[in-house]
Amino acid sequence: IQDAINKKLGDPQQWRNRLARIYRQTNQTAKLRKLLKNQLLSGDIEAYDQYRELLVGMHEWKKEYPALLATLAAKLGRYDYCKILLKENAYSKIVDQLNKYKSMAMIRQYAPIIYKYEKKPITTLYLNSVVIPQSNKKTATGPVQLASDIIKFLNFSKDLKTTKRVIKQLKVRLGTGGRFRDAFSKIDDAIERFELNIN
């Protein structure tokens, strides 16, 4: 099986899974540990849970975790690394990653998931790194995306006060006519529906 993996014959993932099964059945823990760690460090984050479970069973997880996390931060892509952090409920570390990259796509993905654990930093990050930059875009789809981003914020945060404050500021800065008219109309409708649902 190891030769098949090394020579890349067939599906390497299938061979690794078979080899892992053999190591488990024959109690070759050291080999299983090495195999799973190598899989994980090569970007197969599906191996994370198995690796963690193995080390927890060996009572070595707490010792291994900090160094492993630092290694994963260096080896994995930012999205895969955040998936690992999410598995560990390391919400403040996810906020650190979002602040580091300021990626709208990443913030849009993780803000709704971790908002309830990190309300203040996520609110600040979402508004300053998604909503405000989106309001400055000159593209034809900019107003539509702005409306979508604000409605998404309202839906995941349930923070009507902040949403209304931001909308008021945007209306003053951008005006309520022209290309933002439809966007503000959609946002106003969403706020009205939200208020009806909470009353």
N, C-alpha and C positions, 0 to 999 in steps of 0.2 A: 504494500500500500504506500509506504514511504517513497519507493521508487516511482510509483505512478504520480504522486504529488510533485516530486522533484522534476520529473520529465514532463509534467503538465499534460498527462494523458487523461482524456475525459474531463469530467467536472471536478476541479480540485476541491471544491467545497464538499462535494459528496464523499470524496476520499477522506478528507479531514474528519468528517462526521463519523465515518466508519472506523477510522483509527481512534478517535476519541472514545467510541463505544467499546472498542477492544481494550483500550487502556483502563476504562472504568471496570469492565468485567474481570480483568486480570489484576486489578488493584495496583496498577502502575501509576501511582499518583504523581510522582515527579515528572514522568513523561507527559501525562495529561496536563499538568500545570504548564509545562513548557509549550506544549502544542496550543493550548488555549490562549496563553499570553502572546505567542507569536501571531496567532490569528487576530487577536485584538489589536496589536500594534501595527499590523499590516492593513488595518482599516475595517476589519469585520467586526462591527460593534455588536452583532448578534452573539458573539462569543463572550461578551461582557458578563451577562447574567450567569452563565455557566462557570466562568472564571471566579466571579465573586462568590457563588455558592460553594465552589470547591475550597476556596480560601477560608470562608466562614466555617466550613466543616473542619478545617485544619486549625482553626483558631489563630489564623495569621492575617485575617483581613484588616484589622485595625492597624497593624504594623505596616502592611503593604500599601494601603490605600493612599496616603499622602504622596508617596513617591510615584505610584502608578498614575495618580491624577496629574501630576506635573509632567510625566512622560506623555500621557495622552494629550495634554494641552499642546505639546510640541509636535506630536506625530499626526494627530487627527485633524481633519478639516473643522472649521468652526461650527458647522451644523451638527456634525457627528459628536463633537466634544460637548455641545450643549445638550444633545440627547442623553449623554452619559450623566451630565450634571442634573438633568431632570429626573433620571432614575434614582439619583442619590438625594433628591429634594434639596439640592444646593442652589437655592434660588438667588441668594446674593451673588454667587459666582456667575450665574447666568446674567444677572444685571451687569456685572463687571464686563462680561463678554459683549453684551449689547452696547455698553458705553464705549468699549474699545473699538468696535467696528462701525457703529452708527449706521448700520445697514437697515434701510427701511423694511426690506423683506424679512429680515431676521426679527426686527422689533414687532412687525405685524404678526409674525408667527408666534412668538413667545409671550408677548404682553398679555394676551387674554388668558394664557395658561397660568402665569405666575403672578398676576395682578393682586390676587387676594393675599399673597404672602409678602409682597413688596409694593404696596400701594403708592407711596410717595415717590420713590425713584422711578417706578414705571410710568406714573402720570407725567412726571417731568420729562422723562425720556421720550415718551410717545408724543407728547405735545410739541416738544422742541426739535425732535429728530424726524417726525413723520408729518404731523399736521402743519406746522409752520413752513417747513420746506415745500410741502405739497401746495400750500397756498401761494407760493412764489413762482411756481412753474407756469410757463407761458404756453404749454402744449394745449391742444384741443381737449384732451382727456383730463387735464389737470383739475378742473372744477368737479368732474364726476368722481374722480379718485378722492378729492378732498371731502366731498360729501360722504363717500363710503368710509373713509378713515374716521371721520367724526362720529358717524352713526355706530361704527364698530366700537369706538371708545366708549360711547354712551352705553352700548349693550353689555360690554364686558365689565365696565367699572361701576355702572349704575350711579355714577356721579353726575347728577343733573346740574348741580350748582356750578361745578367746574366747566361742564359742557356749555352751559348758557353763557358763562363769563367769556369763554374762548370765542363763541359764536358772535357775541356782542363786539369783541375786539376786532374780529375778522371783518364783520360788516362795516365797521367804522373805517378800517384800513382799505378794504377792497371795494366797498360800495355794494348795494343790493341789486343793482341793475346789471346790464351787460352780460358778460359770459358767466358770471357767478349767480345770476338770478335763479336758474333751475336748481343749482346746487343748494343754495340757501333754502329754497322752497322744500326740497327733499329733507333737508336737515330739520326745518321747522315742523314738517309733518311727522318725522320720527320722534321729535321731542314731545309733540302733542300726543302721539300714541303712547309714548313712555309714561307721560303724566296721567293719562287715562288708566293705564294698567296699575299704577301705584296708588291711585285713589279708590 
